[in-house]
Amino acid sequence: MKTIVRVILLGFFAMVCLQAVHSQNTVSYGYDAAGNRISRVITLSTLRSSNEEQPKSEEEVYSEVLKDFTVKIYPNPTKGELTVDIAQLPKGKTASLRLYNAQGKFILQKTGLSGGSERLNISKQPKGIYLMKIATKDASTEWKIIKE
């Protein structure tokens, strides 16, 4: 009886480990009552052994297309310098950017962005997860920023 229980537990443990190894990155979206997308969260999943050497990371670019403009943020995770590209913003329309820490405390704001690249320096902020909200008059997006 003990042998059967051990075999079952070992099989269950192996199944959980294999599922974690083969897990994929996921993207989830939030919608308001009218069906408009109001948030996007990218979850990166990795499983490494503690003695495995960390690979050198290249700049990763994340982008999202909203109603009439495109947002690109890189590198994320960041060591302190972050670039936000807002492209295809219609003439006369501006965007605003707000950054909050994980506790919801306001960190910084940039307003009147008319497109192009905006560089943010959060090197003086502690390591952790931050929430960036980018909005125009009729569209908005939220980003999770990781500071290493």
C-alpha positions in Angstrom: 0.0 0.0 0.0 2.8 2.4 0.9 4.5 1.7 -2.5 1.3 2.5 -4.4 0.9 5.8 -2.5 4.6 6.7 -3.2 4.3 5.9 -6.9 1.1 8.0 -7.2 2.8 11.0 -5.4 5.9 10.6 -7.5 3.8 10.6 -10.7 1.9 13.7 -9.5 5.1 15.5 -8.7 6.6 14.7 -12.1 3.4 15.9 -13.8 3.5 19.2 -12.0 7.2 19.7 -12.8 6.7 19.0 -16.5 3.8 21.3 -16.7 5.8 24.1 -15.2 8.7 23.5 -17.6 6.3 23.7 -20.6 4.3 26.7 -19.4 4.0 29.6 -21.8 4.1 33.3 -21.4 0.5 34.6 -21.1 -1.2 37.8 -22.0 -4.5 38.7 -20.2 -6.8 41.6 -20.9 -9.3 43.5 -18.8 -12.5 45.0 -20.2 -15.0 47.5 -19.0 -18.8 47.0 -19.0 -19.1 48.5 -22.6 -16.6 45.9 -23.9 -13.6 48.3 -24.3 -10.2 46.9 -23.4 -8.9 48.8 -20.4 -5.8 46.8 -19.3 -3.3 44.3 -20.5 -0.9 42.2 -18.4 2.0 40.2 -19.8 3.0 37.3 -17.5 6.5 35.9 -18.2 7.0 32.4 -16.8 10.4 30.8 -16.4 11.8 27.9 -14.4 15.5 27.8 -13.8 17.6 25.8 -11.3 19.4 27.8 -8.7 22.8 26.8 -10.1 21.9 27.6 -13.7 23.7 30.6 -15.1 21.4 33.5 -15.9 21.4 34.3 -19.7 22.4 37.8 -20.8 19.2 39.6 -21.6 18.8 41.6 -24.7 16.4 44.5 -24.9 12.9 43.3 -25.0 10.3 45.5 -26.7 6.7 45.2 -25.8 4.1 46.9 -27.9 0.3 47.5 -28.0 -1.9 49.0 -30.7 -4.8 51.0 -29.3 -7.6 52.8 -31.2 -5.3 55.2 -33.1 -1.8 54.9 -31.8 0.9 52.4 -30.9 2.8 52.2 -27.7 6.2 50.5 -27.3 8.1 50.2 -24.0 11.7 48.9 -23.6 13.7 47.5 -22.0 11.4 45.8 -19.5 12.8 44.7 -17.0 14.9 47.8 -16.7 17.8 48.8 -14.6 16.6 52.4 -14.5 16.4 53.9 -18.0 13.1 53.2 -19.8 12.0 54.3 -23.3 8.3 54.8 -24.2 7.6 55.2 -27.9 4.1 56.6 -28.8 3.6 56.4 -32.6 0.8 57.3 -35.0 -0.8 59.7 -32.5 -3.2 61.9 -34.6 -2.3 65.5 -35.0 -3.6 67.7 -32.2 -4.0 64.7 -29.9 -1.8 64.3 -26.8 -1.1 61.6 -24.3 -0.2 61.5 -20.7 1.9 59.1 -18.7 1.7 58.3 -15.0 3.9 55.9 -13.0 2.9 54.3 -9.7 4.7 51.9 -7.3 3.3 48.6 -6.2 1.5 50.2 -3.3 -0.3 52.6 -5.6 1.8 55.7 -4.6 2.2 58.2 -7.5 5.9 58.4 -8.7 6.0 60.6 -11.8 3.9 62.1 -14.5 4.5 63.4 -18.1 1.7 65.3 -19.9 1.3 66.8 -23.3 3.1 63.9 -25.1 2.5 64.4 -28.8 4.2 61.2 -30.0 7.8 60.1 -30.5 10.1 58.7 -27.8 10.1 59.7 -24.2 12.9 58.6 -21.9 12.2 57.9 -18.2 14.8 57.6 -15.5 13.6 55.6 -12.5 17.1 54.6 -11.4 16.6 56.4 -8.0 13.5 54.2 -7.3 13.9 51.0 -5.4 13.8 47.6 -7.2 10.3 46.3 -7.7 7.2 46.3 -9.8 5.6 49.6 -11.1 2.4 50.4 -12.9 2.5 52.8 -15.9 -0.7 54.3 -17.2 -0.7 55.9 -20.7 -3.9 57.6 -21.7 -5.3 59.9 -24.4 -8.8 61.5 -24.2 -10.5 58.3 -25.5 -8.1 55.4 -25.0 -5.8 54.1 -22.2 -3.4 51.3 -21.5 -1.6 50.0 -18.4 1.8 48.4 -18.3 3.7 46.5 -15.6 7.3 47.7 -15.4 9.9 45.7 -13.5 12.9 47.6 -12.1 15.9 45.3 -11.3 
